[in-house]
Amino acid sequence: MKDPVHHDPVEVVGEAYELMLERAMADFRKAKEIAGPALHEFIDKARDTAVELGELTAEEAEKLADYLKRDLADAAVHLSEAGDELKEWLGFEAELVKAEIFDLFLKAADRTTLELQKLKQQAEQALHYRTGEITGPGTLVCEQCGEKLHFHKPGHIPPCPKCHATQFRRR
């Protein structure tokens, strides 16, 4: 990753995830009549911008874009099926998440529900989380032992602290 020497690599990746979400949502807000599929295009554009500006390598940007699409699709599925608030999807109080990131996720997930049926199959395939990937705010549950991992900001998914398994799902 192309980052200043003084930054923690995990923080830099989390910041890049947030920046990619912010860029995608800036374009998404301009496109008032467009929903889910357009958001994926805007995430791809934000991915390309990060590479062009030298913020991330092409491989890093591709992975972050995929993680961001997965997280937003997962939030949209939850909002449309459960009818719960986004804090239920997070698995903890929304106040613990940086306000701007929570707002961006809420807006993106809400608009994405309009196209959810088209995205549902794609989302279901992408709802598995693995150690080493980046995830946005929320709670992941170990598929092996049920241990909960709480993320208050974007970050790397570690192995399960209880059983060391590497596969997770959203709470």
C-alpha positions as CSV (number, residue, x, y, z in Angstrom):
1,M,0.0,0.0,0.0
2,K,1.3,3.4,-0.8
3,D,1.0,5.3,2.5
4,P,3.1,7.7,4.5
5,V,5.7,6.1,6.8
6,H,4.1,7.3,10.0
7,H,0.7,5.6,9.6
8,D,-0.4,2.3,11.0
9,P,-1.1,0.1,8.0
10,V,-4.5,-1.1,9.4
11,E,-5.6,2.5,9.9
12,V,-4.5,3.5,6.4
13,V,-6.6,0.7,4.9
14,G,-9.6,1.7,7.0
15,E,-9.2,5.3,5.9
16,A,-8.9,4.2,2.3
17,Y,-12.2,2.2,2.7
18,E,-13.9,5.3,4.1
19,L,-12.5,7.5,1.4
20,M,-13.7,5.1,-1.3
21,L,-17.2,5.1,0.3
22,E,-17.2,8.9,0.4
23,R,-16.2,9.3,-3.2
24,A,-18.8,6.7,-4.4
25,M,-21.5,8.4,-2.4
26,A,-20.7,11.8,-3.7
27,D,-21.4,10.6,-7.2
28,F,-24.4,8.5,-6.0
29,R,-26.0,11.6,-4.5
30,K,-25.8,13.4,-7.8
31,A,-27.6,10.5,-9.6
32,K,-31.0,11.0,-7.9
33,E,-33.0,8.4,-10.0
34,I,-30.4,5.7,-9.9
35,A,-30.1,2.9,-7.3
36,G,-28.1,-0.2,-6.5
37,P,-26.3,-1.1,-9.8
38,A,-25.2,2.6,-10.2
39,L,-23.7,2.5,-6.7
40,H,-21.5,-0.4,-7.8
41,E,-20.3,1.7,-10.8
42,F,-19.6,4.6,-8.5
43,I,-17.6,2.4,-6.2
44,D,-15.6,1.2,-9.3
45,K,-15.0,4.8,-10.2
46,A,-13.8,5.6,-6.7
47,R,-11.5,2.5,-6.9
48,D,-10.0,3.8,-10.2
49,T,-9.5,7.3,-8.6
50,A,-7.6,5.8,-5.6
51,V,-5.3,4.0,-8.1
52,E,-4.8,7.1,-10.3
53,L,-4.0,9.2,-7.3
54,G,-1.5,6.6,-6.0
55,E,-3.4,6.1,-2.8
56,L,-3.6,2.3,-3.4
57,T,-2.2,-0.3,-5.8
58,A,-4.7,-1.7,-8.3
59,E,-4.9,-5.0,-6.3
60,E,-5.6,-3.2,-3.0
61,A,-8.2,-0.9,-4.6
62,E,-9.9,-3.9,-6.2
63,K,-10.1,-5.8,-2.9
64,L,-11.4,-2.7,-1.0
65,A,-14.1,-2.1,-3.7
66,D,-15.2,-5.7,-3.4
67,Y,-15.4,-5.5,0.4
68,L,-17.3,-2.2,0.2
69,K,-19.8,-3.7,-2.3
70,R,-20.2,-6.7,-0.1
71,D,-20.8,-4.7,3.1
72,L,-23.4,-2.4,1.4
73,A,-25.2,-5.3,-0.2
74,D,-25.3,-7.0,3.2
75,A,-26.8,-3.9,4.9
76,A,-29.4,-3.5,2.1
77,V,-30.5,-7.2,2.5
78,H,-30.8,-6.7,6.2
79,L,-32.8,-3.5,5.9
80,S,-35.2,-4.9,3.3
81,E,-35.8,-8.3,4.9
82,A,-35.7,-7.6,8.6
83,G,-37.1,-4.1,8.5
84,D,-34.8,-3.3,11.4
85,E,-32.8,-0.3,11.8
86,L,-29.2,-0.3,10.7
87,K,-28.0,-0.5,14.3
88,E,-29.5,-4.1,14.3
89,W,-27.3,-4.9,11.3
90,L,-24.3,-3.4,13.1
91,G,-24.9,-5.4,16.2
92,F,-24.1,-2.5,18.6
93,E,-25.2,1.1,19.1
94,A,-24.7,3.3,16.1
95,E,-23.2,6.0,18.2
96,L,-20.0,4.0,18.4
97,V,-19.5,4.3,14.7
98,K,-18.1,7.5,13.2
99,A,-21.1,9.6,12.4
100,E,-20.2,10.3,8.8
101,I,-19.5,6.6,7.9
102,F,-22.8,5.5,9.6
103,D,-24.7,8.2,7.6
104,L,-23.1,7.1,4.3
105,F,-23.9,3.5,5.0
106,L,-27.5,4.3,5.9
107,K,-28.0,6.4,2.7
108,A,-26.3,3.8,0.5
109,A,-28.1,0.8,2.0
110,D,-31.5,2.6,1.9
111,R,-31.2,3.6,-1.8
112,T,-29.8,0.2,-2.6
113,T,-33.0,-1.6,-1.3
114,L,-34.8,-0.2,-4.4
115,E,-32.8,-2.6,-6.6
116,L,-32.4,-5.3,-4.0
117,Q,-34.1,-8.1,-5.9
118,K,-31.6,-7.7,-8.7
119,L,-28.7,-7.7,-6.3
120,K,-30.0,-10.3,-3.9
121,Q,-28.3,-13.3,-5.6
122,Q,-25.1,-11.4,-5.9
123,A,-25.3,-10.3,-2.3
124,E,-25.9,-13.8,-0.9
125,Q,-22.7,-15.0,-2.6
126,A,-20.8,-12.2,-1.1
127,L,-22.0,-12.5,2.5
128,H,-19.2,-14.6,3.7
129,Y,-16.4,-12.8,5.5
130,R,-12.9,-14.2,5.8
131,T,-9.8,-13.4,7.8
132,G,-7.5,-11.0,6.1
133,E,-10.4,-9.2,4.3
134,I,-11.5,-5.6,5.2
135,T,-15.0,-5.1,6.6
136,G,-17.0,-2.0,7.4
137,P,-18.6,-1.2,10.8
138,G,-20.7,-4.0,12.3
139,T,-20.6,-7.3,14.1
140,L,-19.3,-10.5,12.5
141,V,-20.0,-14.0,14.0
142,C,-17.5,-16.8,13.8
143,E,-19.1,-19.6,11.7
144,Q,-17.4,-22.3,13.8
145,C,-17.9,-21.2,17.5
146,G,-20.3,-18.2,17.4
147,E,-17.8,-15.7,18.8
148,K,-18.7,-12.1,18.0
149,L,-16.2,-9.6,16.6
150,H,-17.3,-5.9,16.8
151,F,-16.0,-3.4,14.3
152,H,-16.5,0.3,15.1
153,K,-14.7,1.4,11.9
154,P,-13.5,-0.3,8.8
155,G,-10.6,-2.7,9.5
156,H,-9.0,-6.1,8.8
157,I,-10.8,-9.2,9.9
158,P,-8.6,-11.2,12.2
159,P,-8.9,-14.9,13.0
160,C,-11.4,-15.7,15.6
161,P,-9.9,-14.9,19.0
162,K,-11.6,-17.9,20.6
163,C,-11.1,-20.8,18.1
164,H,-8.9,-19.2,15.4
165,A,-11.3,-20.0,12.6
166,T,-11.3,-17.7,9.6
167,Q,-14.9,-17.7,8.3
168,F,-17.5,-15.3,9.5
169,R,-21.0,-14.0,8.8
170,R,-22.9,-10.8,9.8
171,R,-24.9,-11.0,13.0
